[in-house]
Amino acid sequence: ATQERLDDLNDVYRLYRCRTIMNCTEVCPKGLAPSRAIEQIRLMMVKDSL
């Protein structure tokens, strides 16, 4: 299931639209860090492609 979700994110209009401005982290009502999570997913996908 994890690989399936990663495959869905591997698109220039999804994962790489985030500009890491961190606005989402500032306003997240749950106190999460979406920008940080997106960056981790990007790194994981790059490592998997090497």
PyMOL Python script that loads the backbone (N, CA, C, O; Angstrom):
from pymol import cmd

cmd.read_pdbstr("""\
ATOM      1  N   ALA A   1       0.825  -1.197   0.000  1.00  0.00           N
ATOM      2  CA  ALA A   1       0.000   0.000   0.000  1.00  0.00           C
ATOM      3  C   ALA A   1       0.867   1.258   0.000  1.00  0.00           C
ATOM      4  O   ALA A   1       0.519   2.254  -0.635  1.00  0.00           O
ATOM      5  N   THR A   2       1.986   1.216   0.704  1.00  0.00           N
ATOM      6  CA  THR A   2       2.870   2.384   0.740  1.00  0.00           C
ATOM      7  C   THR A   2       3.405   2.706  -0.641  1.00  0.00           C
ATOM      8  O   THR A   2       3.407   3.866  -1.052  1.00  0.00           O
ATOM      9  N   GLN A   3       3.859   1.693  -1.362  1.00  0.00           N
ATOM     10  CA  GLN A   3       4.395   1.919  -2.710  1.00  0.00           C
ATOM     11  C   GLN A   3       3.320   2.462  -3.639  1.00  0.00           C
ATOM     12  O   GLN A   3       3.596   3.293  -4.505  1.00  0.00           O
ATOM     13  N   GLU A   4       2.109   1.992  -3.455  1.00  0.00           N
ATOM     14  CA  GLU A   4       0.987   2.472  -4.268  1.00  0.00           C
ATOM     15  C   GLU A   4       0.763   3.967  -4.040  1.00  0.00           C
ATOM     16  O   GLU A   4       0.532   4.713  -4.991  1.00  0.00           O
ATOM     17  N   ARG A   5       0.832   4.403  -2.785  1.00  0.00           N
ATOM     18  CA  ARG A   5       0.665   5.821  -2.462  1.00  0.00           C
ATOM     19  C   ARG A   5       1.819   6.641  -3.012  1.00  0.00           C
ATOM     20  O   ARG A   5       1.608   7.741  -3.525  1.00  0.00           O
ATOM     21  N   LEU A   6       3.039   6.120  -2.911  1.00  0.00           N
ATOM     22  CA  LEU A   6       4.201   6.831  -3.454  1.00  0.00           C
ATOM     23  C   LEU A   6       4.096   6.968  -4.973  1.00  0.00           C
ATOM     24  O   LEU A   6       4.432   8.011  -5.533  1.00  0.00           O
ATOM     25  N   ASP A   7       3.631   5.912  -5.628  1.00  0.00           N
ATOM     26  CA  ASP A   7       3.443   5.970  -7.081  1.00  0.00           C
ATOM     27  C   ASP A   7       2.446   7.064  -7.465  1.00  0.00           C
ATOM     28  O   ASP A   7       2.626   7.753  -8.469  1.00  0.00           O
ATOM     29  N   ASP A   8       1.399   7.216  -6.662  1.00  0.00           N
ATOM     30  CA  ASP A   8       0.404   8.259  -6.928  1.00  0.00           C
ATOM     31  C   ASP A   8       1.000   9.658  -6.784  1.00  0.00           C
ATOM     32  O   ASP A   8       0.566  10.588  -7.464  1.00  0.00           O
ATOM     33  N   LEU A   9       1.982   9.813  -5.914  1.00  0.00           N
ATOM     34  CA  LEU A   9       2.601  11.123  -5.692  1.00  0.00           C
ATOM     35  C   LEU A   9       3.668  11.466  -6.716  1.00  0.00           C
ATOM     36  O   LEU A   9       4.052  12.629  -6.842  1.00  0.00           O
ATOM     37  N   ASN A  10       4.150  10.477  -7.444  1.00  0.00           N
ATOM     38  CA  ASN A  10       5.243  10.689  -8.386  1.00  0.00           C
ATOM     39  C   ASN A  10       4.726  11.357  -9.658  1.00  0.00           C
ATOM     40  O   ASN A  10       4.606  10.729 -10.710  1.00  0.00           O
ATOM     41  N   ASP A  11       4.431  12.629  -9.531  1.00  0.00           N
ATOM     42  CA  ASP A  11       3.857  13.412 -10.616  1.00  0.00           C
ATOM     43  C   ASP A  11       4.257  14.870 -10.384  1.00  0.00           C
ATOM     44  O   ASP A  11       4.195  15.356  -9.255  1.00  0.00           O
ATOM     45  N   VAL A  12       4.663  15.565 -11.438  1.00  0.00           N
ATOM     46  CA  VAL A  12       5.108  16.954 -11.272  1.00  0.00           C
ATOM     47  C   VAL A  12       4.019  17.868 -10.735  1.00  0.00           C
ATOM     48  O   VAL A  12       4.324  18.933 -10.199  1.00  0.00           O
ATOM     49  N   TYR A  13       2.770  17.482 -10.864  1.00  0.00           N
ATOM     50  CA  TYR A  13       1.678  18.323 -10.385  1.00  0.00           C
ATOM     51  C   TYR A  13       1.222  17.960  -8.982  1.00  0.00           C
ATOM     52  O   TYR A  13       0.223  18.492  -8.497  1.00  0.00           O
ATOM     53  N   ARG A  14       1.923  17.087  -8.346  1.00  0.00           N
ATOM     54  CA  ARG A  14       1.528  16.690  -6.986  1.00  0.00           C
ATOM     55  C   ARG A  14       2.627  17.021  -6.002  1.00  0.00           C
ATOM     56  O   ARG A  14       2.654  18.122  -5.451  1.00  0.00           O
ATOM     57  N   LEU A  15       3.500  16.121  -5.780  1.00  0.00           N
ATOM     58  CA  LEU A  15       4.526  16.262  -4.753  1.00  0.00           C
ATOM     59  C   LEU A  15       5.441  17.456  -4.983  1.00  0.00           C
ATOM     60  O   LEU A  15       5.837  18.123  -4.028  1.00  0.00           O
ATOM     61  N   TYR A  16       5.775  17.729  -6.220  1.00  0.00           N
ATOM     62  CA  TYR A  16       6.741  18.793  -6.503  1.00  0.00           C
ATOM     63  C   TYR A  16       6.116  20.172  -6.683  1.00  0.00           C
ATOM     64  O   TYR A  16       6.807  21.116  -7.065  1.00  0.00           O
ATOM     65  N   ARG A  17       4.845  20.298  -6.418  1.00  0.00           N
ATOM     66  CA  ARG A  17       4.223  21.627  -6.426  1.00  0.00           C
ATOM     67  C   ARG A  17       4.487  22.352  -5.124  1.00  0.00           C
ATOM     68  O   ARG A  17       4.368  23.575  -5.066  1.00  0.00           O
ATOM     69  N   CYS A  18       4.838  21.635  -4.095  1.00  0.00           N
ATOM     70  CA  CYS A  18       5.147  22.251  -2.808  1.00  0.00           C
ATOM     71  C   CYS A  18       6.449  23.030  -2.941  1.00  0.00           C
ATOM     72  O   CYS A  18       7.456  22.496  -3.405  1.00  0.00           O
ATOM     73  N   ARG A  19       6.424  24.282  -2.536  1.00  0.00           N
ATOM     74  CA  ARG A  19       7.604  25.155  -2.626  1.00  0.00           C
ATOM     75  C   ARG A  19       8.303  25.317  -1.279  1.00  0.00           C
ATOM     76  O   ARG A  19       9.207  26.140  -1.138  1.00  0.00           O
ATOM     77  N   THR A  20       7.885  24.539  -0.305  1.00  0.00           N
ATOM     78  CA  THR A  20       8.440  24.549   1.062  1.00  0.00           C
ATOM     79  C   THR A  20       8.477  25.954   1.662  1.00  0.00           C
ATOM     80  O   THR A  20       9.462  26.343   2.289  1.00  0.00           O
ATOM     81  N   ILE A  21       7.419  26.696   1.469  1.00  0.00           N
ATOM     82  CA  ILE A  21       7.288  28.026   2.071  1.00  0.00           C
ATOM     83  C   ILE A  21       6.870  27.903   3.535  1.00  0.00           C
ATOM     84  O   ILE A  21       7.049  28.831   4.324  1.00  0.00           O
ATOM     85  N   MET A  22       6.319  26.764   3.878  1.00  0.00           N
ATOM     86  CA  MET A  22       5.934  26.413   5.245  1.00  0.00           C
ATOM     87  C   MET A  22       4.630  27.058   5.719  1.00  0.00           C
ATOM     88  O   MET A  22       4.318  26.985   6.907  1.00  0.00           O
ATOM     89  N   ASN A  23       3.869  27.679   4.836  1.00  0.00           N
ATOM     90  CA  ASN A  23       2.586  28.260   5.246  1.00  0.00           C
ATOM     91  C   ASN A  23       1.648  27.198   5.803  1.00  0.00           C
ATOM     92  O   ASN A  23       0.924  27.453   6.765  1.00  0.00           O
ATOM     93  N   CYS A  24       1.655  26.021   5.212  1.00  0.00           N
ATOM     94  CA  CYS A  24       0.759  24.959   5.679  1.00  0.00           C
ATOM     95  C   CYS A  24       1.116  24.530   7.101  1.00  0.00           C
ATOM     96  O   CYS A  24       0.233  24.205   7.894  1.00  0.00           O
ATOM     97  N   THR A  25       2.390  24.530   7.417  1.00  0.00           N
ATOM     98  CA  THR A  25       2.833  24.171   8.762  1.00  0.00           C
ATOM     99  C   THR A  25       2.380  25.230   9.763  1.00  0.00           C
ATOM    100  O   THR A  25       1.973  24.906  10.878  1.00  0.00           O
ATOM    101  N   GLU A  26       2.453  26.479   9.362  1.00  0.00           N
ATOM    102  CA  GLU A  26       2.049  27.583  10.245  1.00  0.00           C
ATOM    103  C   GLU A  26       0.571  27.506  10.624  1.00  0.00           C
ATOM    104  O   GLU A  26       0.207  27.824  11.756  1.00  0.00           O
ATOM    105  N   VAL A  27      -0.279  27.090   9.695  1.00  0.00           N
ATOM    106  CA  VAL A  27      -1.722  27.128   9.940  1.00  0.00           C
ATOM    107  C   VAL A  27      -2.345  25.762  10.210  1.00  0.00           C
ATOM    108  O   VAL A  27      -3.560  25.670  10.388  1.00  0.00           O
ATOM    109  N   CYS A  28      -1.553  24.715  10.246  1.00  0.00           N
ATOM    110  CA  CYS A  28      -2.098  23.372  10.446  1.00  0.00           C
ATOM    111  C   CYS A  28      -2.781  23.277  11.814  1.00  0.00           C
ATOM    112  O   CYS A  28      -2.131  23.469  12.841  1.00  0.00           O
ATOM    113  N   PRO A  29      -4.082  22.983  11.835  1.00  0.00           N
ATOM    114  CA  PRO A  29      -4.804  22.913  13.110  1.00  0.00           C
ATOM    115  C   PRO A  29      -4.380  21.734  13.984  1.00  0.00           C
ATOM    116  O   PRO A  29      -4.642  21.731  15.187  1.00  0.00           O
ATOM    117  N   LYS A  30      -3.733  20.744  13.395  1.00  0.00           N
ATOM    118  CA  LYS A  30      -3.296  19.579  14.160  1.00  0.00           C
ATOM    119  C   LYS A  30      -1.842  19.690  14.610  1.00  0.00           C
ATOM    120  O   LYS A  30      -1.327  18.797  15.283  1.00  0.00           O
ATOM    121  N   GLY A  31      -1.186  20.779  14.239  1.00  0.00           N
ATOM    122  CA  GLY A  31       0.200  20.967  14.655  1.00  0.00           C
ATOM    123  C   GLY A  31       1.179  20.082  13.901  1.00  0.00           C
ATOM    124  O   GLY A  31       2.271  19.801  14.394  1.00  0.00           O
ATOM    125  N   LEU A  32       0.799  19.647  12.721  1.00  0.00           N
ATOM    126  CA  LEU A  32       1.669  18.799  11.907  1.00  0.00           C
ATOM    127  C   LEU A  32       2.616  19.667  11.083  1.00  0.00           C
ATOM    128  O   LEU A  32       2.480  20.890  11.045  1.00  0.00           O
ATOM    129  N   ALA A  33       3.559  19.032  10.437  1.00  0.00           N
ATOM    130  CA  ALA A  33       4.509  19.748   9.576  1.00  0.00           C
ATOM    131  C   ALA A  33       4.435  19.162   8.170  1.00  0.00           C
ATOM    132  O   ALA A  33       5.314  18.390   7.784  1.00  0.00           O
ATOM    133  N   PRO A  34       3.407  19.511   7.395  1.00  0.00           N
ATOM    134  CA  PRO A  34       3.252  18.948   6.055  1.00  0.00           C
ATOM    135  C   PRO A  34       4.450  19.195   5.147  1.00  0.00           C
ATOM    136  O   PRO A  34       4.840  18.306   4.390  1.00  0.00           O
ATOM    137  N   SER A  35       5.033  20.375   5.208  1.00  0.00           N
ATOM    138  CA  SER A  35       6.190  20.678   4.349  1.00  0.00           C
ATOM    139  C   SER A  35       7.354  19.749   4.654  1.00  0.00           C
ATOM    140  O   SER A  35       8.029  19.272   3.741  1.00  0.00           O
ATOM    141  N   ARG A  36       7.585  19.496   5.912  1.00  0.00           N
ATOM    142  CA  ARG A  36       8.664  18.603   6.313  1.00  0.00           C
ATOM    143  C   ARG A  36       8.388  17.173   5.842  1.00  0.00           C
ATOM    144  O   ARG A  36       9.293  16.473   5.387  1.00  0.00           O
ATOM    145  N   ALA A  37       7.138  16.755   5.956  1.00  0.00           N
ATOM    146  CA  ALA A  37       6.768  15.411   5.510  1.00  0.00           C
ATOM    147  C   ALA A  37       6.929  15.279   3.998  1.00  0.00           C
ATOM    148  O   ALA A  37       7.394  14.250   3.507  1.00  0.00           O
ATOM    149  N   ILE A  38       6.548  16.312   3.266  1.00  0.00           N
ATOM    150  CA  ILE A  38       6.691  16.291   1.808  1.00  0.00           C
ATOM    151  C   ILE A  38       8.160  16.183   1.429  1.00  0.00           C
ATOM    152  O   ILE A  38       8.515  15.433   0.520  1.00  0.00           O
ATOM    153  N   GLU A  39       9.012  16.923   2.116  1.00  0.00           N
ATOM    154  CA  GLU A  39      10.445  16.865   1.840  1.00  0.00           C
ATOM    155  C   GLU A  39      11.000  15.462   2.098  1.00  0.00           C
ATOM    156  O   GLU A  39      11.825  14.972   1.327  1.00  0.00           O
ATOM    157  N   GLN A  40      10.555  14.822   3.167  1.00  0.00           N
ATOM    158  CA  GLN A  40      10.999  13.464   3.468  1.00  0.00           C
ATOM    159  C   GLN A  40      10.545  12.483   2.382  1.00  0.00           C
ATOM    160  O   GLN A  40      11.298  11.590   1.993  1.00  0.00           O
ATOM    161  N   ILE A  41       9.328  12.650   1.903  1.00  0.00           N
ATOM    162  CA  ILE A  41       8.824  11.784   0.837  1.00  0.00           C
ATOM    163  C   ILE A  41       9.637  12.000  -0.440  1.00  0.00           C
ATOM    164  O   ILE A  41       9.974  11.041  -1.136  1.00  0.00           O
ATOM    165  N   ARG A  42       9.947  13.251  -0.742  1.00  0.00           N
ATOM    166  CA  ARG A  42      10.779  13.544  -1.922  1.00  0.00           C
ATOM    167  C   ARG A  42      12.131  12.837  -1.814  1.00  0.00           C
ATOM    168  O   ARG A  42      12.578  12.195  -2.765  1.00  0.00           O
ATOM    169  N   LEU A  43      12.769  12.957  -0.669  1.00  0.00           N
ATOM    170  CA  LEU A  43      14.069  12.312  -0.477  1.00  0.00           C
ATOM    171  C   LEU A  43      13.974  10.792  -0.628  1.00  0.00           C
ATOM    172  O   LEU A  43      14.831  10.167  -1.253  1.00  0.00           O
ATOM    173  N   MET A  44      12.928  10.210  -0.050  1.00  0.00           N
ATOM    174  CA  MET A  44      12.728   8.773  -0.139  1.00  0.00           C
ATOM    175  C   MET A  44      12.555   8.347  -1.596  1.00  0.00           C
ATOM    176  O   MET A  44      13.088   7.318  -2.010  1.00  0.00           O
ATOM    177  N   MET A  45      11.816   9.130  -2.370  1.00  0.00           N
ATOM    178  CA  MET A  45      11.580   8.785  -3.770  1.00  0.00           C
ATOM    179  C   MET A  45      12.862   8.918  -4.598  1.00  0.00           C
ATOM    180  O   MET A  45      13.107   8.112  -5.496  1.00  0.00           O
ATOM    181  N   VAL A  46      13.667   9.920  -4.302  1.00  0.00           N
ATOM    182  CA  VAL A  46      14.939  10.084  -5.022  1.00  0.00           C
ATOM    183  C   VAL A  46      15.864   8.918  -4.709  1.00  0.00           C
ATOM    184  O   VAL A  46      16.482   8.354  -5.612  1.00  0.00           O
ATOM    185  N   LYS A  47      15.964   8.555  -3.442  1.00  0.00           N
ATOM    186  CA  LYS A  47      16.826   7.427  -3.054  1.00  0.00           C
ATOM    187  C   LYS A  47      16.370   6.134  -3.727  1.00  0.00           C
ATOM    188  O   LYS A  47      17.196   5.335  -4.168  1.00  0.00           O
ATOM    189  N   ASP A  48      15.070   5.932  -3.804  1.00  0.00           N
ATOM    190  CA  ASP A  48      14.540   4.721  -4.430  1.00  0.00           C
ATOM    191  C   ASP A  48      14.816   4.680  -5.934  1.00  0.00           C
ATOM    192  O   ASP A  48      14.892   3.604  -6.527  1.00  0.00           O
ATOM    193  N   SER A  49      14.966   5.852  -6.543  1.00  0.00           N
ATOM    194  CA  SER A  49      15.182   5.877  -7.992  1.00  0.00           C
ATOM    195  C   SER A  49      16.648   5.686  -8.373  1.00  0.00           C
ATOM    196  O   SER A  49      16.956   5.459  -9.543  1.00  0.00           O
ATOM    197  N   LEU A  50      17.551   5.776  -7.404  1.00  0.00           N
ATOM    198  CA  LEU A  50      18.978   5.613  -7.709  1.00  0.00           C
ATOM    199  C   LEU A  50      19.379   4.163  -7.808  1.00  0.00           C
ATOM    200  O   LEU A  50      20.545   3.860  -8.059  1.00  0.00           O
TER     201      LEU A  50
END
""", "prot")
cmd.dss("prot")
cmd.show_as("cartoon", "prot")
cmd.util.cbc("prot")
cmd.orient("prot")
